[in-house]
Amino acid sequence: MKNKLNIILIIFLVGFFVFLPSLGNGFVWDDEEQIVNNTLIHSISNFPVFFSGGAFNSGGTGSLLGIYYKPLMTLSFSILYSLFGSTAFFFHLFSLLIHILSAIIVYLIFEHFFDKSKSLILSLLFLVHPLYSEVVFYAANFQDILFFFLGSLALLLTIYKKNKIFITLLLLFSMLSKETGIIFVIITLFYNSWLPSLISISIYSTMRFYIAKIGLSTHQISAISDLNLFERLLSIPKMAWYYFSNLIFPTNLVPNQHWVVTSFSLSDFWLPLILSILFLTIIIYFTFQKSKSYYFFLALFILSLAMHMQIFPLDVTLSGRWFYLPMFGLLGILGHLKFKKVGYYILTLLILIFSIITFVRSFDWKSGLTLYSHDVKIVKNDFNLENNLGVELYRIGKFNEAKDHFQNSVNLAPLWWTNWNNLGAIYERENDLDKALDYYKKAIDNGNYYLAYENYAKILIKQKKFNEAEEFIKDTLKYFPNNQNLLELYQATRSLRAK
């Protein structure tokens, strides 16, 4: 028992030290629309709303928007915000603690199949690997560590044949954190956990499809979601090789990538296909055993990897965090190797190298400006990165540079709405109000973007078109009845008309 506690302490200390710099980082990317500007999560009294919609700020509709159902993530954000406000430190700290606890659960699961030394080495690899380090750095990715923590805990209890009611709740909560939790529902069937699996999936389906009324929608602007199934399959080899190559040489850690493969080219299709098949062949050849545990981890790896291979179109092409669960399965497969002393030395060296890379990567996430400035050099022509970098440059007064990036984003994704709104803000600042009005209207037409409605109304007021502004805001409030900015603009417009 004492030895096990010492191992748990080692995992905790390693994880805390490696990710320590991230605790001083701010909010970036979707953190703003899911946490900072998402007024509904600012009060825990709104918790019924969390279970009846998506996860994103809707701008005052009174509900949450989005194509994914993650109410427990939203509830977690609300609890943290109610306790600590918009202090990023506590959101990052909570993410780190859950990630460390997940690594401890991984160790306890591995210990059931392998010896203590091997289990410790594998769990430390899981803990520090840079490929999915964004799950800790990026507060809006909390769903990934939450679903894994709950699902892996359910799996641990299933393996040791503990309370089935508790297992059922954990499986349900895992799916309510992220859809990928269904993998744990399936994988626990290896241990004849039929009743918890059936009950949890039934309750989840009822909540998602009948209460929240969220179906299997696709993202409106993702390049990959615009393709049919056959066209999406062309990108699978390159996606697979991205994950496998960055497992060994983690050099491209940019999240939320949007590229697609459109032809059977050597560099983008055939070479990644050959290398991916070779990688998997080598892994299976050297690790294969006719045992239940081997087939268990192999099934876990294949199912969780396939979940993010665009069989069903997702909101981005790939992101490192999507290998969080497959990594668990892959390490379980590797655990069936017979480790010699030199093998432990090599793996210990890898843990040290990966820890350093993750430690250094945390500084890229210091702020939106540091992150986007770094990542835009690695992944070219990404509309999201271009727009996000433009926002950060705008905030520090580099308006001309911001304009270039907004224009790049519009050129790359003309059907998006945020980039058109931001480009409109540039022209508004340049006092070209007619062009700003056109761009705000484009953002409205593309996606009913609440900020574009607010900005459009402000332009009408600046142009002293008070009658038109009042009618526009009145119509807009039918869709955004709780938008405080629009309500204030409406009152201001009526007052100006009365003068």
C-alpha positions as CSV (number, residue, x, y, z in Angstrom):
1,M,0.0,0.0,0.0
2,K,2.8,2.4,0.9
3,N,4.5,1.6,-2.4
4,K,1.4,2.5,-4.3
5,L,1.0,5.8,-2.5
6,N,4.6,6.6,-3.4
7,I,3.9,5.9,-7.0
8,I,0.8,8.1,-6.9
9,L,2.9,10.9,-5.4
10,I,5.4,10.6,-8.2
11,I,2.7,10.9,-10.8
12,F,1.3,13.9,-9.0
13,L,4.6,15.7,-8.6
14,V,5.8,15.1,-12.2
15,G,2.4,16.3,-13.6
16,F,2.4,19.4,-11.4
17,F,5.9,20.4,-12.2
18,V,5.6,19.8,-16.0
19,F,2.4,21.8,-16.3
20,L,3.2,24.4,-13.6
21,P,3.9,27.3,-16.0
22,S,0.4,26.9,-17.5
23,L,-1.2,28.1,-14.3
24,G,-0.2,31.6,-15.1
25,N,-1.7,31.6,-18.6
26,G,-4.8,33.5,-19.6
27,F,-7.9,32.7,-21.5
28,V,-7.5,32.0,-25.3
29,W,-9.6,31.0,-28.3
30,D,-13.0,29.5,-27.4
31,D,-12.4,30.4,-23.7
32,E,-13.9,33.8,-24.4
33,E,-17.2,32.5,-25.9
34,Q,-17.6,29.6,-23.6
35,I,-16.5,31.2,-20.3
36,V,-15.6,34.9,-20.3
37,N,-18.5,36.3,-22.5
38,N,-20.9,33.5,-21.8
39,T,-23.2,35.3,-19.4
40,L,-25.4,32.2,-18.8
41,I,-22.7,30.3,-17.1
42,H,-21.9,33.2,-14.8
43,S,-24.7,32.2,-12.5
44,I,-25.2,28.6,-11.3
45,S,-28.9,29.3,-11.1
46,N,-29.0,28.9,-14.8
47,F,-28.0,25.2,-14.6
48,P,-31.2,23.8,-16.2
49,V,-30.3,25.7,-19.4
50,F,-27.0,23.8,-19.5
51,F,-28.8,20.6,-20.1
52,S,-31.1,21.9,-22.8
53,G,-28.7,23.2,-25.4
54,G,-25.1,23.5,-26.6
55,A,-22.1,25.1,-24.9
56,F,-21.5,28.4,-26.6
57,N,-22.6,32.0,-25.8
58,S,-25.7,32.8,-27.9
59,G,-25.5,36.5,-27.4
60,G,-28.7,36.9,-25.5
61,T,-31.1,34.3,-26.9
62,G,-31.6,32.8,-23.4
63,S,-30.1,29.5,-24.4
64,L,-26.8,28.0,-25.3
65,L,-25.8,27.3,-28.9
66,G,-23.6,24.7,-30.6
67,I,-23.8,21.3,-32.3
68,Y,-22.3,19.3,-29.4
69,Y,-23.9,18.3,-26.1
70,K,-21.6,18.8,-23.2
71,P,-23.7,20.0,-20.2
72,L,-21.4,18.7,-17.5
73,M,-18.5,20.8,-19.0
74,T,-20.8,23.8,-18.9
75,L,-21.9,23.1,-15.4
76,S,-18.2,22.8,-14.3
77,F,-17.5,26.2,-15.9
78,S,-20.4,27.7,-14.1
79,I,-19.3,26.3,-10.7
80,L,-15.8,27.6,-11.2
81,Y,-17.0,31.0,-12.4
82,S,-19.4,31.3,-9.4
83,L,-16.5,30.6,-7.0
84,F,-13.6,32.4,-8.6
85,G,-15.0,34.7,-11.3
86,S,-13.1,35.1,-14.6
87,T,-9.7,34.3,-13.0
88,A,-8.0,31.9,-15.5
89,F,-5.7,30.5,-12.9
90,F,-8.4,28.4,-11.2
91,F,-9.7,27.0,-14.5
92,H,-6.2,25.9,-15.5
93,L,-5.6,24.5,-12.0
94,F,-8.8,22.5,-12.1
95,S,-7.9,21.1,-15.6
96,L,-4.4,20.2,-14.4
97,L,-5.7,18.4,-11.3
98,I,-8.2,16.3,-13.3
99,H,-5.5,15.4,-15.8
100,I,-3.2,14.2,-13.0
101,L,-6.0,12.2,-11.5
102,S,-6.7,10.6,-14.9
103,A,-3.1,9.6,-15.1
104,I,-3.3,8.0,-11.7
105,I,-6.4,6.1,-12.8
106,V,-4.5,5.0,-15.9
107,Y,-1.8,3.7,-13.6
108,L,-4.3,1.8,-11.5
109,I,-5.8,0.2,-14.6
110,F,-2.4,-0.8,-16.0
111,E,-1.4,-2.2,-12.7
112,H,-4.3,-4.7,-13.1
113,F,-2.6,-6.1,-16.3
114,F,1.1,-5.3,-15.9
115,D,3.8,-5.0,-13.2
116,K,4.2,-1.8,-11.2
117,S,7.3,-0.5,-12.9
118,K,5.8,-0.9,-16.4
119,S,2.5,0.6,-15.3
120,L,4.3,3.7,-13.8
121,I,6.4,4.3,-17.0
122,L,3.3,4.0,-19.2
123,S,1.2,6.2,-17.0
124,L,3.9,8.9,-17.0
125,L,4.1,8.8,-20.8
126,F,0.4,9.3,-20.8
127,L,0.7,12.2,-18.3
128,V,3.4,14.3,-20.0
129,H,3.1,13.7,-23.8
130,P,3.0,17.0,-25.7
131,L,0.7,15.8,-28.5
132,Y,-2.5,16.5,-26.4
133,S,-1.0,18.9,-23.8
134,E,-3.7,21.4,-25.0
135,V,-6.2,19.5,-22.8
136,V,-4.6,21.2,-19.9
137,F,-3.5,24.5,-21.5
138,Y,-6.8,25.2,-23.1
139,A,-9.7,25.8,-20.6
140,A,-12.4,25.3,-23.3
141,N,-11.0,21.8,-23.8
142,F,-12.1,20.8,-20.4
143,Q,-14.6,18.3,-21.8
144,D,-11.7,16.1,-23.0
145,I,-10.1,15.6,-19.6
146,L,-13.6,15.4,-17.9
147,F,-15.0,12.7,-20.1
148,F,-11.8,10.7,-19.8
149,F,-11.6,11.0,-16.1
150,L,-15.2,9.9,-15.5
151,G,-15.0,7.2,-18.2
152,S,-11.7,5.7,-17.0
153,L,-12.9,5.7,-13.4
154,A,-16.0,3.8,-14.6
155,L,-13.7,1.4,-16.4
156,L,-11.5,0.9,-13.3
157,L,-14.6,0.1,-11.2
158,T,-15.9,-2.3,-13.8
159,I,-12.6,-4.2,-13.9
160,Y,-12.7,-4.6,-10.2
161,K,-16.5,-5.4,-10.2
162,K,-17.5,-2.5,-8.0
163,N,-21.0,-0.8,-7.6
164,K,-22.9,-1.0,-10.8
165,I,-25.1,2.0,-10.0
166,F,-22.0,4.1,-9.6
167,I,-20.5,2.8,-12.8
168,T,-23.8,3.6,-14.6
169,L,-23.7,7.2,-13.4
170,L,-20.0,7.6,-14.3
171,L,-20.6,6.3,-17.9
172,L,-23.6,8.7,-18.2
173,F,-21.6,11.6,-16.9
174,S,-18.7,10.8,-19.2
175,M,-21.0,11.1,-22.2
176,L,-22.6,14.2,-20.8
177,S,-19.1,15.7,-20.8
178,K,-18.3,14.7,-24.4
179,E,-19.9,12.4,-26.9
180,T,-16.7,10.4,-27.1
181,G,-17.6,9.0,-23.7
182,I,-19.6,6.4,-25.6
183,I,-16.3,4.5,-26.2
184,F,-16.2,3.7,-22.5
185,V,-19.8,2.5,-22.7
186,I,-18.8,0.1,-25.4
187,I,-15.5,-1.0,-24.0
188,T,-16.9,-1.9,-20.6
189,L,-18.8,-4.6,-22.4
190,F,-15.6,-6.6,-22.4
191,Y,-16.4,-7.1,-18.8
192,N,-20.1,-8.0,-19.3
193,S,-21.2,-4.6,-18.1
194,W,-24.4,-4.8,-20.1
195,L,-26.8,-3.2,-17.7
196,P,-24.8,0.0,-16.9
197,S,-24.0,0.4,-20.6
198,L,-27.7,0.1,-21.7
199,I,-29.1,2.3,-19.0
200,S,-26.5,5.1,-19.4
201,I,-26.8,5.2,-23.2
202,S,-30.6,5.2,-22.9
203,I,-30.7,8.2,-20.5
204,Y,-28.1,10.0,-22.5
205,S,-30.0,9.6,-25.8
206,T,-33.2,10.9,-24.2
207,M,-31.5,13.9,-22.7
208,R,-29.6,14.8,-26.0
209,F,-32.2,14.1,-28.6
210,Y,-35.5,14.8,-26.8
211,I,-34.6,17.4,-24.1
212,A,-31.8,19.4,-25.7
213,K,-33.0,18.5,-29.2
214,I,-29.4,18.3,-30.5
215,G,-29.1,15.9,-33.4
216,L,-26.1,14.8,-35.4
217,S,-25.5,18.1,-37.1
218,T,-22.3,19.2,-38.9
219,H,-20.3,22.4,-38.5
220,Q,-21.2,25.1,-41.0
221,I,-17.7,26.3,-41.8
222,S,-15.4,23.4,-41.3
223,A,-13.8,22.4,-44.6
224,I,-14.0,18.7,-43.8
225,S,-17.7,18.8,-43.0
226,D,-18.5,20.2,-46.5
227,L,-17.2,17.0,-48.1
228,N,-19.1,13.8,-48.6
229,L,-17.9,10.5,-46.9
230,F,-15.7,9.4,-49.8
231,E,-14.0,12.8,-50.0
232,R,-13.4,12.8,-46.3
233,L,-11.8,9.4,-46.5
234,L,-9.0,10.9,-48.6
235,S,-7.8,12.8,-45.5
236,I,-7.7,9.8,-43.2
237,P,-4.1,8.6,-44.0
238,K,-2.7,12.1,-43.5
239,M,-4.7,12.5,-40.2
240,A,-3.4,9.1,-39.0
241,W,0.2,9.9,-39.9
242,Y,-0.1,13.3,-38.1
243,Y,-0.9,11.5,-34.9
244,F,1.6,8.7,-35.3
245,S,4.5,10.9,-36.3
246,N,3.8,13.5,-33.6
247,L,3.7,10.7,-31.0
248,I,7.4,10.1,-31.7
249,F,8.5,13.6,-32.9
250,P,6.0,16.1,-31.5
251,T,6.8,19.1,-33.6
252,N,3.3,20.2,-34.9
253,L,1.1,20.8,-31.8
254,V,-1.2,23.3,-33.4
255,P,-4.8,22.7,-32.3
256,N,-8.0,22.8,-34.4
257,Q,-6.4,22.3,-37.9
258,H,-8.7,22.8,-40.9
259,W,-6.8,21.4,-43.9
260,V,-8.3,18.7,-46.2
261,V,-6.8,16.3,-48.7
262,T,-8.5,16.5,-52.1
263,S,-6.5,14.2,-54.4
264,F,-4.6,10.9,-54.4
265,S,-1.3,12.6,-54.3
266,L,2.0,11.0,-53.2
267,S,2.7,13.4,-50.4
268,D,-0.8,13.8,-49.0
269,F,-2.3,10.4,-49.5
270,W,-0.1,7.5,-50.6
271,L,3.0,8.2,-48.4
272,P,1.0,8.9,-45.2
273,L,-1.0,5.7,-46.0
274,I,2.1,3.5,-46.4
275,L,3.8,5.0,-43.3
276,S,0.6,4.6,-41.2
277,I,0.1,1.0,-42.2
278,L,3.8,0.3,-41.5
279,F,3.6,2.0,-38.1
280,L,0.5,-0.1,-37.1
281,T,2.0,-3.3,-38.6
282,I,5.2,-2.9,-36.5
283,I,3.2,-2.2,-33.3
284,I,0.9,-5.2,-33.7
285,Y,3.7,-7.5,-34.9
286,F,5.9,-6.9,-31.8
287,T,3.1,-6.7,-29.3
288,F,0.5,-9.2,-30.5
289,Q,-0.8,-11.7,-27.9
290,K,-3.8,-14.0,-27.9
291,S,-5.2,-12.6,-24.6
292,K,-8.3,-10.8,-23.5
293,S,-6.3,-7.8,-22.3
294,Y,-4.6,-7.4,-25.6
295,Y,-7.8,-7.4,-27.6
296,F,-9.3,-5.1,-25.0
297,F,-6.7,-2.4,-25.5
298,L,-6.6,-3.0,-29.3
299,A,-10.4,-2.4,-29.5
300,L,-10.1,0.7,-27.3
301,F,-7.4,2.1,-29.5
302,I,-9.2,1.4,-32.8
303,L,-12.6,2.6,-31.7
304,S,-11.3,5.8,-30.1
305,L,-9.1,6.6,-33.1
306,A,-11.9,5.9,-35.6
307,M,-14.2,8.2,-33.6
308,H,-12.1,11.2,-34.8
309,M,-11.3,10.0,-38.3
310,Q,-14.2,12.0,-39.9
311,I,-16.4,9.0,-40.5
312,F,-18.9,11.5,-39.1
313,P,-17.9,15.0,-40.0
314,L,-16.4,17.1,-37.1
315,D,-15.9,20.8,-36.6
316,V,-12.2,20.7,-37.4
317,T,-10.0,18.2,-39.4
318,L,-7.8,17.2,-36.4
319,S,-6.5,18.3,-33.1
320,G,-4.0,16.8,-30.7
321,R,-6.5,16.4,-27.9
322,W,-8.3,13.8,-30.0
323,F,-5.5,11.4,-29.3
324,Y,-6.1,11.6,-25.6
325,L,-8.2,8.4,-25.4
326,P,-6.4,6.5,-28.3
327,M,-3.1,7.1,-26.4
328,F,-4.5,5.2,-23.4
329,G,-5.3,2.3,-25.7
330,L,-2.0,2.4,-27.5
331,L,0.0,2.4,-24.3
332,G,-2.1,-0.6,-23.2
333,I,-1.0,-2.4,-26.3
334,L,2.6,-1.5,-25.8
335,G,2.3,-2.8,-22.2
336,H,2.2,-6.3,-23.7
337,L,5.9,-5.9,-24.7
338,K,8.5,-7.5,-22.5
339,F,10.5,-4.6,-21.2
340,K,14.2,-5.1,-20.7
341,K,16.4,-2.8,-18.6
342,V,17.5,-0.9,-21.7
343,G,13.9,-0.4,-22.6
344,Y,13.2,1.2,-19.3
345,Y,16.1,3.6,-19.8
346,I,14.9,4.6,-23.3
347,L,11.3,5.2,-22.1
348,T,12.6,7.2,-19.1
349,L,14.6,9.3,-21.5
350,L,11.5,9.8,-23.7
351,I,9.5,10.9,-20.6
352,L,12.2,13.5,-19.8
353,I,12.2,14.8,-23.4
354,F,8.4,14.9,-23.7
355,S,8.2,16.6,-20.3
356,I,10.6,19.4,-21.5
357,I,8.7,19.9,-24.8
358,T,5.4,20.1,-22.9
359,F,6.9,22.5,-20.3
360,V,8.2,24.8,-23.1
361,R,4.9,24.5,-25.1
362,S,3.0,25.9,-22.1
363,F,4.7,29.3,-22.7
364,D,3.1,29.5,-26.2
365,W,-0.3,29.4,-24.5
366,K,0.6,32.4,-22.3
367,S,-1.9,34.5,-24.2
368,G,-3.8,34.6,-27.5
369,L,-1.1,36.7,-29.1
370,T,1.8,34.4,-28.1
371,L,-0.1,31.3,-29.2
372,Y,-1.4,32.5,-32.6
373,S,1.8,34.3,-33.5
374,H,3.7,31.0,-32.9
375,D,1.2,28.6,-34.5
376,V,0.5,30.6,-37.6
377,K,4.1,30.0,-38.7
378,I,3.6,26.2,-38.5
379,V,0.1,25.8,-40.1
380,K,-0.3,28.1,-43.0
381,N,-3.6,29.3,-44.5
382,D,-5.8,28.5,-41.6
383,F,-8.8,30.8,-41.5
384,N,-9.2,30.4,-37.7
385,L,-5.6,31.2,-36.8
386,E,-5.6,34.2,-39.2
387,N,-8.7,35.6,-37.6
388,N,-7.6,35.0,-34.1
389,L,-4.2,36.6,-34.6
390,G,-6.0,39.6,-36.2
391,V,-8.1,40.0,-33.0
392,E,-5.0,40.0,-30.8
393,L,-3.2,42.5,-33.1
394,Y,-6.3,44.7,-33.1
395,R,-6.3,44.7,-29.3
396,I,-2.7,46.0,-29.0
397,G,-3.3,48.7,-31.7
398,K,-1.7,47.1,-34.7
399,F,-4.7,47.8,-36.9
400,N,-3.0,47.5,-40.3
401,E,-1.6,44.1,-39.5
402,A,-4.9,43.0,-38.0
403,K,-6.7,44.0,-41.2
404,D,-4.4,41.9,-43.3
405,H,-5.1,38.8,-41.2
406,F,-8.8,39.4,-41.2
407,Q,-8.8,39.7,-45.0
408,N,-6.8,36.5,-45.2
409,S,-9.4,34.8,-43.0
410,V,-12.3,36.1,-45.2
411,N,-10.5,34.9,-48.3
412,L,-10.0,31.4,-46.8
413,A,-13.5,31.1,-45.3
414,P,-16.0,33.4,-47.0
415,L,-18.9,31.6,-45.4
416,W,-17.8,32.2,-41.8
417,W,-19.2,35.2,-39.9
418,T,-16.7,36.1,-37.2
419,N,-14.0,37.2,-39.7
420,W,-16.5,39.4,-41.6
421,N,-17.6,41.1,-38.4
422,N,-13.9,41.7,-37.4
423,L,-13.1,43.1,-40.9
424,G,-16.1,45.3,-40.5
425,A,-14.7,46.7,-37.2
426,I,-11.5,47.7,-39.1
427,Y,-13.5,49.7,-41.7
428,E,-15.6,51.2,-38.9
429,R,-12.5,52.4,-37.3
430,E,-11.3,53.8,-40.6
431,N,-14.7,55.7,-40.7
432,D,-15.7,53.8,-43.9
433,L,-19.1,53.2,-42.4
434,D,-20.8,52.0,-45.6
435,K,-18.3,49.3,-46.1
436,A,-18.4,48.4,-42.4
437,L,-22.2,48.1,-42.7
438,D,-21.8,45.8,-45.6
439,Y,-19.4,43.5,-43.8
440,Y,-21.5,43.4,-40.6
441,K,-24.5,42.5,-42.8
442,K,-22.4,39.7,-44.3
443,A,-21.7,38.4,-40.9
444,I,-25.4,38.4,-40.0
445,D,-26.3,36.6,-43.2
446,N,-23.6,34.0,-42.7
447,G,-24.4,33.1,-39.1
448,N,-26.7,35.4,-37.2
449,Y,-23.7,36.5,-35.2
450,Y,-24.8,38.6,-32.2
451,L,-21.8,40.9,-32.2
452,A,-22.5,41.8,-35.9
453,Y,-26.1,42.7,-35.0
454,E,-24.8,45.0,-32.2
455,N,-22.2,46.6,-34.5
456,Y,-24.7,47.0,-37.4
457,A,-27.1,48.8,-35.0
458,K,-24.3,51.1,-33.8
459,I,-23.4,52.1,-37.4
460,L,-27.0,53.0,-38.1
461,I,-27.0,55.2,-35.0
462,K,-23.7,56.8,-36.1
463,Q,-25.3,57.6,-39.4
464,K,-28.3,59.1,-37.6
465,K,-30.7,56.7,-39.2
466,F,-32.7,56.5,-36.0
467,N,-35.9,55.1,-37.4
468,E,-34.1,52.4,-39.3
469,A,-32.0,51.6,-36.2
470,E,-35.0,51.3,-34.0
471,E,-36.8,49.0,-36.3
472,F,-33.7,46.9,-36.8
473,I,-33.0,46.5,-33.1
474,K,-36.6,45.8,-32.4
475,D,-36.6,42.9,-34.9
476,T,-33.3,41.7,-33.6
477,L,-34.5,41.6,-30.0
478,K,-37.0,39.0,-31.0
479,Y,-34.1,36.6,-31.5
480,F,-31.8,38.0,-28.8
481,P,-34.3,39.1,-26.1
482,N,-31.7,39.0,-23.3
483,N,-28.9,40.9,-25.1
484,Q,-28.1,43.8,-22.8
485,N,-26.2,45.8,-25.3
486,L,-29.0,45.7,-27.8
487,L,-31.5,46.6,-25.1
488,E,-29.4,49.6,-24.2
489,L,-29.0,50.6,-27.8
490,Y,-32.8,50.3,-28.3
491,Q,-33.4,52.7,-25.4
492,A,-30.7,55.1,-26.6
493,T,-32.2,55.1,-30.1
494,R,-35.7,55.9,-28.9
495,S,-34.3,58.7,-26.8
496,L,-32.4,60.1,-29.8
497,R,-35.6,59.9,-31.9
498,A,-37.5,61.8,-29.3
499,K,-35.1,64.8,-29.3
